[in-house]
Amino acid sequence: MYFGILLFILSINNLEYPKKWDLLSWAVFFLSMNDDEIPYLYFSPLVQNDIYEIEFNVYQLLTSKEKVSIAKLLNVNRSFNKEDLIKNYLNIKNGLINECPEIIQENEIESKLPSSLKKYNLRYVGLEIGTSNYFDMLDINSCNSKNGVLNLRLNQNVDFRDITFYLSKDSKLVERLKSLKLHTKPIEKLLANKKVILGFLFLDDFSYLLPIYSELSSKISSIEKIVLISLVDLEPNQVQSLEFDNMYREYQSRITSLFNCKCEFIIRNERNADTHEIKRNLRNAVGEYKSSQIEIIDENLTIDKIRWVIEATKEYWIEQEGFNYYSISTLSK
């Protein structure tokens, strides 16, 4: 109804104003700020002129003394390219973008963020690791040399000819492994083109893969950032307590020491149904990277968590059935 009033004002004064839509949009915007019952919609530029015409026609319908065909007044039959719709929607929501993200379907989500060290694939991966007792507890293919003696551990459930050892370029074990008919590759090949290591880890749970990634990050120069989402399942007041703060600081110190570099930590409380905060934090952490540059740790993963990371990179747009690409409301978050 506010649209009809504004259009009436424009029409009776015969205003020749080239940006009537902008005028109406801002007017309704300020009205909506003072009236919670007005769910202001900012429409995509693709449909703004059509909405203007519809509102003008509705006003005519309400004020005309003659019989007017409703079907004729509301007859706006337009079809749009899906990429144009998405690009215009994102321009409104996130600011100007140069090109539309690649459109993918729900069943493609996992394939766009693969983990190089999935637990299944790890059976065929060999690493040169230290002689620490900690690594002796891990059931992985490993090799090291102590006092000139080669220590070799292989998974007995796979053919050794299917195992590939990824070694540093200055490793002294390359030739020795080749002499045993074992495959070798440069360690950079294992996390090819990866710049970020990202994981969702419970604070009170043992991470099987984290020590392996700490080894890799120290040997692969392309890794720029370690991002760890700390998963907790606590009441909000517990997360804000001094006890939790002290425990979390200790945890951060241990992980930082493990990687021997600065790590970025994000808290995600699983009891919080609202996902806006974690999505915003992920955008800030990895928004400048492509999905293909992120190595995600294969622990505690769900489709939703993978979706958050993909959406944070802005490289892909996940098709959503029934999604409104035409407008953004001030009532939506």
C-alpha positions in Angstrom: 0.0 0.0 0.0 2.9 2.3 0.7 4.0 1.7 -2.9 0.6 2.8 -4.2 0.7 6.0 -2.1 4.2 6.9 -3.4 3.3 6.2 -7.0 0.2 8.3 -6.6 2.3 11.2 -5.3 4.6 10.8 -8.3 1.8 10.6 -10.8 -0.3 13.6 -9.6 2.7 15.8 -9.6 3.7 14.6 -13.1 7.3 14.2 -12.0 9.8 13.4 -14.7 12.2 11.4 -12.6 14.3 8.8 -14.3 15.0 6.8 -11.1 11.6 6.4 -9.7 12.4 2.9 -8.5 15.3 4.1 -6.4 13.1 6.7 -4.8 10.5 4.1 -4.0 13.1 1.7 -2.7 14.7 4.1 -0.3 11.3 5.5 0.9 10.0 2.0 1.8 13.4 1.2 3.3 13.1 4.0 5.8 9.5 3.2 6.5 10.4 -0.4 7.3 13.0 0.8 9.8 10.2 2.3 12.0 7.5 -0.3 11.4 8.3 -4.0 12.1 5.2 -5.0 10.1 6.7 -3.8 6.8 9.0 -6.6 5.6 11.0 -4.5 3.2 12.2 -6.3 0.1 15.1 -5.0 -2.0 14.5 -6.5 -5.5 17.1 -7.7 -8.0 17.8 -5.1 -10.7 16.5 -7.8 -13.2 13.0 -7.4 -11.9 12.9 -3.9 -10.5 11.1 -2.3 -13.5 8.6 -5.2 -13.5 7.9 -4.7 -9.8 7.5 -1.0 -10.4 4.9 -1.7 -13.1 3.1 -4.2 -10.9 2.8 -1.7 -8.1 1.6 1.0 -10.4 -1.0 -1.3 -11.8 -2.1 -2.4 -8.4 -2.6 1.2 -7.4 -4.7 1.8 -10.5 -6.8 -1.3 -9.6 -7.4 0.1 -6.2 -8.3 3.6 -7.3 -9.9 3.2 -10.7 -13.7 3.6 -10.9 -13.8 1.5 -14.0 -13.6 -2.3 -14.2 -10.0 -3.4 -14.7 -8.8 -6.9 -15.5 -6.6 -8.1 -12.6 -4.9 -10.7 -14.9 -4.0 -7.9 -17.3 -2.6 -5.6 -14.6 -0.4 -8.3 -13.1 0.7 -9.8 -16.4 4.5 -9.9 -16.1 5.8 -13.0 -17.7 9.6 -13.0 -17.8 12.2 -15.7 -17.8 15.8 -15.2 -16.7 19.0 -17.0 -17.1 19.8 -18.8 -13.8 23.4 -17.4 -13.8 22.2 -13.8 -14.2 19.7 -14.3 -11.3 22.4 -15.7 -9.0 24.9 -13.0 -10.0 22.4 -10.2 -9.3 21.3 -11.8 -6.1 25.0 -12.0 -4.9 25.7 -8.5 -6.0 22.9 -7.2 -3.7 23.9 -9.5 -0.8 27.7 -9.5 -0.9 28.7 -6.6 -3.2 29.8 -6.5 -6.8 31.3 -9.7 -8.2 33.0 -10.2 -11.5 31.5 -13.5 -12.5 28.9 -15.9 -11.3 30.1 -18.8 -9.2 29.9 -22.3 -10.6 26.5 -23.7 -10.0 26.5 -27.2 -8.4 23.9 -29.6 -7.0 23.5 -31.0 -3.5 25.0 -34.3 -4.5 28.2 -32.6 -5.7 29.1 -31.0 -2.4 31.5 -33.6 -1.1 33.4 -33.9 -4.5 34.2 -30.2 -4.4 36.1 -30.4 -1.2 38.0 -33.7 -1.2 40.5 -34.7 1.5 43.9 -36.0 0.3 44.2 -38.1 3.5 40.8 -39.7 3.8 41.2 -42.6 6.2 40.6 -45.1 3.4 43.2 -43.6 1.1 45.7 -43.4 4.0 46.2 -47.1 3.7 48.0 -46.5 0.4 50.1 -43.5 1.7 53.5 -43.7 3.2 55.3 -41.0 5.1 58.8 -40.4 6.4 58.1 -39.5 10.0 60.1 -39.0 13.2 61.1 -41.7 15.6 58.7 -40.5 18.3 56.8 -43.1 20.2 53.6 -41.1 19.4 53.9 -42.0 15.7 54.5 -45.7 16.6 50.9 -45.7 17.9 49.5 -44.6 14.6 48.6 -47.3 12.1 50.1 -45.7 9.1 52.7 -46.7 6.5 55.9 -45.0 7.7 59.7 -45.1 7.3 62.6 -43.5 9.0 66.3 -44.1 9.5 68.1 -44.3 12.8 71.8 -44.9 13.0 71.8 -46.0 9.4 69.1 -48.6 10.0 65.9 -48.4 7.9 62.8 -48.7 9.9 59.8 -49.6 7.8 56.2 -50.1 8.7 53.7 -51.3 6.1 50.0 -51.9 6.2 49.6 -55.7 6.0 46.1 -55.4 4.6 47.1 -54.0 1.3 49.6 -55.0 -1.4 52.9 -53.2 -0.7 53.1 -52.4 -4.5 50.1 -50.2 -4.1 51.7 -48.0 -1.4 53.4 -44.7 -2.4 55.8 -43.0 0.0 55.8 -39.2 -0.2 59.2 -37.9 0.7 60.9 -34.5 1.1 63.2 -33.6 -1.8 66.3 -33.9 0.5 65.3 -37.3 1.9 68.0 -39.8 2.1 65.5 -42.7 1.9 64.4 -42.3 -1.7 66.9 -44.7 -3.3 66.6 -47.2 -0.4 62.8 -47.4 -0.8 63.1 -47.7 -4.6 65.5 -50.6 -4.1 62.7 -52.4 -2.2 60.3 -51.9 -5.1 58.3 -49.2 -3.2 56.9 -46.2 -5.1 58.0 -42.7 -4.1 56.9 -39.2 -4.9 57.7 -35.7 -3.8 55.8 -34.9 -0.6 54.3 -31.8 -2.3 52.3 -34.1 -4.6 50.3 -35.3 -1.6 48.8 -31.9 -0.9 49.2 -30.5 -4.4 48.1 -26.8 -4.7 46.9 -26.8 -1.1 47.3 -23.6 0.9 45.1 -24.2 3.9 44.7 -27.1 6.3 41.2 -26.9 7.9 39.6 -29.2 10.4 36.6 -29.6 12.7 37.9 -31.1 15.9 36.3 -31.8 19.2 38.2 -30.4 22.1 37.8 -33.5 24.3 38.6 -36.0 21.5 41.8 -37.5 20.2 42.6 -36.4 16.6 44.1 -39.3 14.6 45.1 -37.2 11.6 46.2 -33.9 13.2 49.8 -35.0 14.0 50.2 -36.3 10.5 49.1 -32.9 9.1 51.5 -31.2 11.5 54.3 -33.2 9.9 53.1 -32.3 6.4 52.7 -28.6 7.1 56.4 -28.4 8.2 57.6 -30.0 5.0 55.3 -28.5 2.4 56.0 -24.8 1.7 52.7 -24.1 -0.1 50.8 -24.3 3.2 50.0 -20.8 4.3 47.4 -21.2 7.0 46.1 -23.7 9.6 42.4 -23.2 10.5 40.9 -25.3 13.3 37.2 -25.2 14.2 37.0 -26.3 17.8 33.7 -28.2 18.3 32.1 -28.2 21.8 28.8 -29.4 23.1 28.1 -27.2 26.1 25.6 -24.8 27.5 26.3 -21.1 26.4 27.2 -20.1 30.0 29.8 -22.9 30.2 31.5 -21.7 27.0 31.7 -18.2 28.5 33.1 -19.4 31.8 36.6 -18.8 33.1 37.2 -22.5 33.5 36.5 -23.1 29.8 38.6 -20.1 28.8 41.6 -21.5 30.7 41.1 -25.0 29.2 40.8 -23.5 25.7 43.9 -21.5 26.0 45.8 -24.6 27.1 44.4 -26.5 24.1 45.4 -23.7 21.7 48.9 -23.7 23.2 49.2 -27.5 22.6 48.1 -27.3 19.0 50.3 -24.3 18.2 53.2 -26.2 19.6 52.3 -29.3 17.6 52.3 -27.3 14.3 55.1 -25.0 15.4 53.4 -22.1 13.8 50.5 -19.7 14.4 47.1 -21.4 14.0 43.7 -19.8 13.6 41.0 -21.1 16.0 37.2 -20.8 15.7 34.8 -22.1 18.3 31.6 -23.9 17.2 29.1 -24.9 19.8 27.1 -27.8 18.5 24.1 -26.8 20.7 23.7 -23.5 18.9 21.2 -24.0 16.1 22.1 -20.7 14.6 24.9 -21.1 11.9 25.4 -17.5 10.9 28.3 -17.0 13.2 30.3 -20.0 12.1 29.6 -19.2 8.4 30.8 -15.6 8.9 33.9 -16.8 10.7 34.7 -19.2 8.0 34.3 -16.5 5.3 36.8 -14.4 7.2 39.2 -17.3 7.5 39.2 -18.9 4.1 37.1 -16.5 1.9 40.1 -15.5 -0.2 40.9 -19.1 -1.2 39.5 -21.5 -3.7 38.0 -24.8 -2.5 40.7 -26.7 -4.4 43.3 -24.9 -2.2 41.8 -26.2 1.1 42.8 -29.5 2.6 40.0 -30.6 4.9 40.8 -33.0 7.7 38.6 -36.2 7.4 37.3 -36.2 10.9 33.9 -35.1 12.3 32.8 -34.1 8.9 29.1 -33.8 7.9 27.5 -32.5 4.7 26.5 -29.3 6.5 30.1 -28.6 7.6 31.4 -29.2 4.1 28.7 -26.9 2.8 29.8 -24.1 5.2 33.3 -24.3 3.9 32.3 -24.4 0.2 29.9 -21.4 0.7 32.7 -19.5 2.5 35.0 -19.7 -0.6 32.4 -18.1 -2.9 33.7 -20.4 -5.7 30.5 -22.4 -6.0 26.8 -21.7 -5.6 24.8 -24.7 -4.3 21.5 -24.9 -6.1 18.6 -24.8 -3.7 15.1 -25.7 -4.7 12.6 -23.0 -4.3 15.2 -20.4 -3.4 14.2 -16.7 -3.8 16.7 -15.1 -6.1 14.6 -12.1 -6.8 14.8 -10.1 -3.5 16.4 -9.8 -0.1 14.4 -8.8 2.9 15.5 -6.7 5.9 13.9 -9.4 8.0 16.3 -12.1 6.7 19.7 -12.7 8.2 
